[in-house]
Amino acid sequence: MSSRLRNLAGLALVAATVAGCGTTSDHSSRIALMALATPTPQLATPAPRQQTPPSGSSALCTDSLRPPATLPTPGNLPAGSFMARIRQRGYLIAGVNAALLNFGYYNPSTGKIEGFEIDLVRELARAIFGNPNAYRTVALTVSQREPFVEQGKVDVVADAVTMTCARSQKIDFSTVYYDAKQRVLVPLNSPAKSIGDLVGKRVCATANSTPVSVMQHMSRPPDIYPAPQAIDCLVYMQQGRIAGISTDSSILLGFVAQDPNTTIVGPPVADVPYGMEISKAHPEFVRFVNGVLAQLERDGTWQRLYTAWLGDLTHGPAPAPPKPQYGG
C-alpha cells in the first residue's frame, strides 16, 4: 500500500473528530477539515420513492464549448476576459473535494488538499499565470458546488461533478476530464453479485446525489439510504447497518483501498462523466479551460497525472483520455 493510501486510512476518524479540534494556523487545512466533519452516524431515513424522474435529474449532458484555435499564453490573455481578471487578482480560486482519495483529499501528512483533480487545477493556474502554485482551494460539500459557482465565490469547481442536464441549467461544464461509472460496493462476505441482488436491502449513497436519482428510477430499486457524505456510507457498512453502497467508481476504489474487507461487484449501473463547473457568465473561460484540458491530453500530461494519482487505485495503465464533445 502506498504512503498516500496509508495516510488516508484514518480519514473517517479525522472527519468524525475534527469538530472538537482547536484552532490551527493553516486556514486551508481548517476549511478542509470543516468540510470533512460529519455528525455521529445515525441510520438514515429511506429516500422517498418517486414515480417519475425529475426533469433531467440524472440525464447526462456532456457537450461543451469549443476551445480557441490557439490557447493564449499567460502574458497575452485577452483584455477584459475572465482569465485576465483572475490574473489581476493574483490567484485562481477552485472549489474542490477534500475527502475523495487521490482525486481531491486532505492529506494530514502534508496539511494540503492533494490529488488528480488538484493537479488539474494546478495546470489551469499554470496556463493563466505561468505558475502552477497560483491557486487557492475551497473545500465544498455537494450542496455548495453550484451555488458557489453561481455566486462567484469560486472561479471553477473540480469536485467529481457528474455532468447532468439538470446541473447544466445552472452552470456550464468543461469537457469531460474523467470517465467514472456508478458501481456497487459490498462486504467481502456478501452473497450479492450485482445491484440486482440488493432489491429490498439497504443501499447507501450521498443524499441528493445523481446515484440516488439513478437508483430511485430503477425498475426494481433497492431501499435507498442517503448519507450526508459518501464516507458516512462506508461507516454505515462497517457498522453492519447497510448491505451495500452505490456511487461513483472513483469513490468506491478509495473505499476498497481504505477497507480491504469490501469489494466492488457487478457491471456498471450508470455512466458518470466528470466535468468542471464554471459560471454561465464566463463562456470565454469555459473555452479556455477546454483548451487547457485538450493540451494536457495531447502532450501526455493527463496520462502522467492519472498514473501518478490513480494507478494505485485502478491497478492498471492509464486509459486514453476522455474524448471531448463540443456543442458550440
C-alpha positions in Angstrom: 0.0 0.0 0.0 1.4 3.4 -1.0 2.1 6.2 1.6 -0.9 8.1 0.2 -3.2 5.2 0.9 -1.8 4.8 4.4 -2.3 8.5 5.1 -6.0 8.2 4.2 -6.7 5.0 6.2 -7.7 7.2 9.2 -9.7 9.7 7.2 -13.1 8.7 8.6 -11.8 9.1 12.1 -10.4 12.5 11.4 -13.7 13.6 9.9 -15.7 12.4 12.9 -13.5 14.1 15.5 -12.4 17.3 13.9 -15.4 19.2 15.1 -13.8 19.1 18.6 -10.3 20.2 17.5 -8.8 23.5 18.4 -7.7 26.3 16.1 -4.9 25.9 13.5 -2.7 28.4 11.9 -3.3 26.8 8.5 -6.6 28.3 7.2 -6.8 26.0 4.2 -6.4 23.0 6.4 -9.1 24.2 8.8 -11.6 24.7 5.8 -10.8 21.2 4.5 -11.3 19.6 7.9 -14.6 21.5 8.5 -15.9 20.2 5.2 -15.0 16.6 6.2 -16.6 16.9 9.6 -19.9 14.9 9.9 -22.3 14.2 12.7 -22.1 10.9 14.5 -23.6 8.4 12.0 -27.3 7.7 12.5 -29.4 5.3 10.4 -30.7 7.5 7.6 -34.3 7.8 6.6 -35.1 6.0 3.3 -35.4 8.3 0.4 -39.0 8.7 -0.9 -39.7 6.6 -4.0 -40.6 8.8 -7.0 -42.8 7.5 -9.7 -41.5 9.8 -12.4 -37.9 11.2 -12.6 -37.4 15.0 -12.0 -36.7 16.7 -15.3 -33.1 15.9 -16.3 -32.3 14.7 -12.8 -29.8 12.0 -14.0 -29.8 12.6 -17.7 -26.2 13.3 -18.9 -25.2 16.4 -20.9 -21.6 16.1 -21.9 -21.3 18.7 -24.7 -19.2 21.8 -24.0 -17.9 24.9 -25.8 -15.2 24.6 -28.4 -11.8 25.8 -27.2 -10.0 28.6 -29.1 -7.9 27.6 -32.1 -4.8 28.9 -30.3 -4.6 28.9 -26.5 -3.4 32.4 -25.3 -0.2 32.5 -23.3 -0.2 33.7 -19.6 1.3 37.0 -20.7 -1.2 37.5 -23.5 -4.6 36.8 -22.1 -7.5 38.7 -23.9 -8.1 42.1 -22.3 -11.3 42.2 -20.3 -11.6 38.4 -20.2 -12.4 36.5 -17.1 -8.9 34.9 -17.3 -7.3 38.4 -17.3 -9.4 39.3 -14.2 -8.2 36.2 -12.4 -4.6 37.0 -13.3 -5.1 40.6 -12.0 -6.3 39.1 -8.7 -3.2 37.1 -8.4 -4.6 33.6 -7.9 -7.2 31.1 -9.2 -10.0 30.1 -6.7 -11.1 26.4 -7.2 -13.9 24.6 -5.3 -12.6 21.0 -4.7 -13.3 17.8 -2.8 -11.4 17.2 0.5 -12.4 13.6 1.1 -12.1 11.7 -2.3 -8.9 9.6 -2.1 -6.3 10.6 -4.7 -8.8 12.9 -6.5 -9.1 15.7 -4.0 -8.3 14.8 -0.4 -6.9 16.3 2.7 -3.5 14.7 3.4 -2.7 15.0 7.1 0.9 14.3 6.4 1.3 17.4 4.3 -1.5 19.6 5.6 -2.7 20.1 2.0 -5.5 19.0 -0.3 -4.0 16.9 -3.0 -4.9 14.6 -5.9 -5.6 14.2 -9.6 -8.2 17.0 -9.7 -6.0 19.3 -7.7 -3.2 18.8 -10.2 -5.6 19.7 -13.0 -6.4 22.9 -11.1 -2.6 23.5 -10.9 -2.4 23.2 -14.7 -5.2 25.8 -15.0 -3.1 28.1 -12.8 0.0 27.4 -14.9 -2.0 28.4 -18.1 -3.1 31.7 -16.5 -0.1 32.7 -14.5 2.8 30.6 -15.7 2.9 29.4 -12.1 1.1 26.2 -11.0 1.1 27.3 -7.4 -1.0 30.4 -8.1 -4.3 29.0 -6.8 -6.4 28.6 -3.7 -8.8 25.8 -2.9 -12.1 25.9 -1.1 -13.4 22.5 0.1 -17.0 22.2 -0.8 -19.9 19.9 0.1 -22.2 18.5 -2.7 -24.9 21.1 -2.0 -22.4 24.0 -2.1 -21.0 23.4 -5.6 -23.5 25.1 -8.0 -24.3 28.0 -5.6 -20.6 28.8 -5.1 -20.2 28.9 -8.9 -23.3 31.0 -9.5 -22.4 33.4 -6.7 -18.9 33.9 -7.9 -17.3 32.5 -4.7 -15.1 30.2 -6.8 -13.8 30.5 -10.4 -14.1 26.8 -11.1 -15.2 23.6 -9.4 -13.2 20.4 -9.9 -15.0 18.1 -7.5 -16.1 14.9 -9.2 -19.2 16.5 -10.5 -21.4 14.3 -12.8 -22.3 16.2 -15.9 -26.1 16.1 -15.7 -28.6 18.1 -17.8 -30.2 19.4 -14.6 -26.9 20.9 -13.4 -26.2 22.4 -16.8 -29.3 24.5 -16.5 -27.5 26.4 -13.7 -23.8 26.3 -14.7 -21.6 25.5 -17.7 -19.4 22.4 -17.8 -16.0 21.9 -19.3 -15.4 18.9 -21.4 -15.2 15.5 -19.7 -11.9 15.1 -17.9 -12.6 11.7 -16.2 -15.0 8.9 -17.0 -16.3 7.2 -13.9 -19.0 4.6 -13.6 -21.7 4.1 -10.9 -20.8 0.8 -9.3 -21.8 -1.2 -6.2 -19.6 -1.9 -3.1 -20.5 -4.7 -0.7 -18.7 -6.5 2.2 -16.4 -9.4 1.1 -18.7 -11.9 2.7 -21.8 -10.6 0.9 -23.6 -13.0 -1.4 -24.6 -10.1 -3.7 -23.0 -10.2 -7.2 -24.8 -7.1 -8.5 -27.2 -4.3 -7.5 -30.0 -6.6 -8.7 -29.2 -8.8 -5.7 -29.8 -6.0 -3.3 -33.5 -5.4 -4.0 -35.3 -4.9 -0.7 -31.9 -4.3 1.1 -30.4 -1.0 2.3 -28.0 0.6 -0.2 -26.3 3.9 0.7 -25.3 7.0 -1.4 -24.8 10.7 -0.7 -28.1 12.5 -0.2 -29.4 14.4 -3.3 -26.7 12.9 -5.5 -27.0 11.6 -9.0 -26.5 7.9 -7.8 -29.6 8.3 -5.6 -31.6 9.5 -8.6 -30.4 6.7 -10.7 -31.4 4.1 -8.1 -34.8 5.7 -7.5 -35.8 5.1 -11.1 -34.7 1.5 -11.5 -37.5 -0.9 -12.2 -36.5 -2.9 -9.1 -34.6 -0.5 -6.8 -33.0 -1.2 -3.5 -34.0 0.6 -0.3 -32.0 3.8 -0.6 -30.4 5.2 2.5 -28.9 8.7 1.8 -26.0 9.9 3.9 -24.5 13.4 4.4 -21.3 12.4 2.7 -20.1 9.3 0.9 -17.6 8.5 3.6 -20.6 8.1 6.0 -21.8 5.2 3.8 -18.6 3.3 4.5 -19.1 3.8 8.2 -22.6 2.5 7.9 -21.4 -0.6 6.1 -18.7 -1.2 8.7 -21.3 -1.0 11.4 -23.5 -3.5 9.5 -26.3 -1.1 9.0 -26.5 -1.3 5.2 -26.0 -4.1 2.7 -24.1 -2.0 0.0 -23.0 1.3 -1.3 -23.7 2.5 -4.9 -21.9 5.6 -6.1 -19.1 6.7 -8.4 -16.3 4.1 -9.0 -13.8 6.8 -8.1 -15.2 6.9 -4.6 -15.6 3.1 -4.3 -12.0 2.5 -5.4 -10.9 4.7 -2.5 -13.1 2.8 -0.1 -11.6 -0.5 -1.1 -8.1 0.9 -0.5 -9.2 2.1 2.9 -11.1 -1.1 3.8 -9.9 -4.3 2.2 -12.9 -6.2 3.6 -15.0 -4.7 0.8 -15.3 -5.4 -2.9 -16.9 -3.9 -6.0 -19.3 -6.2 -7.7 -21.4 -6.4 -10.8 -21.5 -4.4 -14.1 -21.6 -0.6 -14.1 -25.0 0.8 -13.0 -24.6 4.1 -15.0 -22.1 6.3 -16.7 -20.6 9.1 -14.6 -18.6 11.6 -16.7 -16.9 14.4 -14.6 -16.7 18.0 -15.8 -15.5 21.2 -14.2 -18.2 23.7 -13.3 -17.9 27.3 -14.5 -20.4 30.2 -14.3 -22.6 30.8 -17.4 -21.4 34.4 -17.2 -18.0 33.4 -18.4 -18.2 31.4 -21.6 -14.7 32.6 -22.7 -13.3 30.9 -19.5 -15.2 27.6 -20.4 -13.4 27.7 -23.8 -10.1 28.5 -22.2 -10.4 25.6 -19.7 -11.3 23.3 -22.5 -8.2 24.4 -24.4 -6.1 23.6 -21.4 -7.7 20.2 -21.0 -7.1 19.4 -24.7 -3.5 20.5 -24.4 -3.0 18.2 -21.4 -4.4 15.3 -23.3 -2.2 16.0 -26.4 1.1 16.4 -24.6 0.6 13.3 -22.3 0.2 15.3 -19.0 -3.3 13.9 -18.4 -1.9 10.3 -18.6 1.0 11.2 -16.4 -1.2 12.6 -13.7 -3.6 9.7 -14.0 -0.7 7.2 -13.4 0.7 9.2 -10.5 -2.5 9.5 -8.6 -4.9 6.8 -9.8 -2.6 3.9 -10.7 -2.6 2.7 -7.1 -6.4 2.6 -7.1 -7.1 1.1 -10.6 -4.0 -1.3 -10.7 -3.7 -0.7 -14.4 -2.2 1.6 -17.0 -3.7 5.0 -17.8 -6.5 4.7 -20.3 -6.9 7.1 -23.2 -8.2 10.5 -22.1 -12.0 11.1 -22.4 -12.9 12.2 -25.9 -14.2 15.8 -25.8 -17.6 16.6 -27.3 -18.1 20.2 -28.5 -21.6 21.7 -29.0 -20.8 25.3 -29.8 
